[in-house]
Amino acid sequence: MKITSITPGQRNKNRVNISVDGVYRFSLDVYQLVDLKIRIDQDYSESELVALEQESQFGKAYGRALEYCLMRPHSVREIKDYLYRKTRSKLDQTGRTKPGITPETATRVLNRLVEKGYIDDYKFANYWIENRSMTKGASRRKLTAELKSKGVSSDIINQSLDSTKRNDSDEIQKIIAKKKAHYPDEQKLMRYLAGQGFGYDVIKRALANTD
């Protein structure tokens, strides 16, 4: 079987369409075309073409995952979950079942994103801590719980929190400034602040300073 044409993709200009014996077979990213040294009139066996189709799947999955990563920083767990969803089959617009990517492709995409530095739990934790409700306030306990829910390890969370300038004494004042009018009863306000992850001593000291 022979590669008979290589044409630019219509939807994605960064991909090219590969035809074998005059019939479209698969598409590849431009960089894959170069890396795999694919040329017109080159002969391939069926097993070699199947391997190239797997490369096609990887290229598509990696490109989409990279776009997802660039929307905002993500934890490794978040990207694992994203890629796991991509392994599920789904119905296309015509009602036909469209298979998802293989688990092997998902793992390969994840490893490439980590290798290239697009996902890094330490960078993600720093981003989350510094950008999480900067004007609204957030306790250390709440930030820890949020990051743990994202799959970030306790060691990384503690390192990130210890390196930040944020502290509970300042953060609780932001919340009190916004919520005190909604909680004229001090006991209710204290319960609300406790629910936000602040300790009793921090709450009492903050309310005393506010008074």
N, C-alpha and C positions, 0 to 999 in steps of 0.2 A: 504494500500500500504506500502511496506517495502523497506528500504535501503538494497540493496543486495551486493553492492561493493563500495569501496572507493579506487581509484587508482591515482597515481601521474600523473599530467598533462604532456603531451609530449612537448608542446611548452613552457610552463611556469612551472618550477619546484616548484614555490611558490604556485601553485594552485593544487587542487585535483579534479578528476572527480567523480561525484556521480551518481550511477545507481540505479533506482527504479524498482523492480520486473524484474531485469535482463536487463533493457534497460537504456542507458545513459539519464540522465534528465537535469543536470546542473553541473556547476563547482563552487568551492569556493576557496578563499584564505585559506592557512593553518591556519592563526590566526582565521578566521571565523569558521572553522571546530571545533576549540577548544572552541571559545566563544559560539557557538550555541549547543555544546555538541552533535554533530551528531555521531551516532555509527551504525555499521552494525547490521542488524536485527531489527532496530528500526522502529516502525510503524508511519505513518503520514497520515493525511487526505489530500484530494486534495487541500483544502484551505491552509493548512500548507505548502504543497509543493510549491504552488504559492508564498507564502510569502518568502520561501527560495530562489526561483528563483529571487525575487526582491533583496534579499541580494546578490545573485550572480552578478546581474547587478551593484549593488552599489560597490562591491569589485573590479570588472573590471574597472569601471569608476574612482574610487578613485585611483587605482594603476596607471592608465594612466595619470590622472591629477597630481599626485605626481611626476611622471617622468618629466612632462612638467614644473612643478614648480622648480625642481632641476636643470634644464638646465641653468637658471639664475633667479634672483629675478623678480617677477611679481607683478603688482598692483592687487587689488581685482577686478577692472573692467576688466582687461585683462583675469583673470581666469573666470569671469562670461561670457565673450564673448566666451572663449574657450569652456566652458561647454554648452553654448547655441547652438554652432555649433554641439555639440555631440547629441543634441536632434533631429536633422534633420535625416530623413530617407535617405539612399543612396543605390546605386546598388553595389552588391558584384561582384566578378570576374565571376560568372556564369550568371550575368544579373538579378538576383533576388533582390527584394527590401529588404534591411536590416533595420529594425526599429532602431531609435536612442534611447537613454536613456530617461526616463520620466523626466519631469520638476521637479518632487518631488525628484528624485534621484540626479539631477543636484544641487538642493538647498542643499540637505543633504551632498553631496561631498564638496561643497563650505564651508558650516558651519564646517565640520570636518577639512578642511585645515586651516581655520582661528583659530579654537580651538587649533590645534596642532602647530600653529605659522609658518606654511609654507608660508602663505601670510599675509603681514602686510604693509599697505601703508606707514607708517613712515619709516620702514626699507627699503622699495623699493625706497622712495624718496631720502634717504641718499645715497643709492647705485647709483641711477641715477645721482645725482649731482656730486658725487665724481668720477664717471667713464665716464661721458659723455664728450667725446672729450677733454681729459685732456691736450693733446699737441696742439690741434687746437684752443681751447678757446670757451667759450659759455657765453653769457650775462645772467644776472639774469632774464631779461624779456623772453628770449628765453627758458631758463630752466623752467620757470613758465608755459609758453605756452605748452611745451612738457609734463610736468607732468599733467597739466589740461586735456590734450587730452587722458591721461592714466586713467582719472577718479579720480585723487588724489585731495583732498579738499584743498582750499586756506589756511586754518589754518595749515595743515600739511606741505604744500609747504613752507610757510613762516617760520615755525619752523625749517625745515631742512636747508633752505637757510641761516637763521640767525646763525645757528650753524657751518656752514662751513667756511673754511679759504679763499675760493674763493671770488674774488671781481671783479667788472667790469674793474677797472683800470689795473689789471694784465691780465685779460682775453683778453682785446682788444689788448694788446701788442702782444699776441701770434698770433692773427689773422693778425695784421698789418705786422708782420715779415714774414708771409707766403703769404700774398696777395698783398703787396705793389708793387712788381715787375709786377703783372698782371694789376694793376691800376695806371699807371704813372700819370694820371690826378687826382689831389687831390679831385676834386668835385665828380668824379665817385667813388673814394675810400670812400668818406664820405657817399655817397648814399648806397654803399654796406654795410658799417658798421652800418648804420641806419637800414637797412634791417635785420641785425643780432640782432637787439633789443637794441643797445646802444643809449644812449641819446646824444643830440647835444653837451652838455658841456663836457661829457666824451670823445667824439670823438675829439673835438677841442684840449682839453688838451693832449690827447694821441698823436695826430699828432704833436703838438708843441714840446713835449718831444722827439719824434722820430727825428724831424728835428735838 
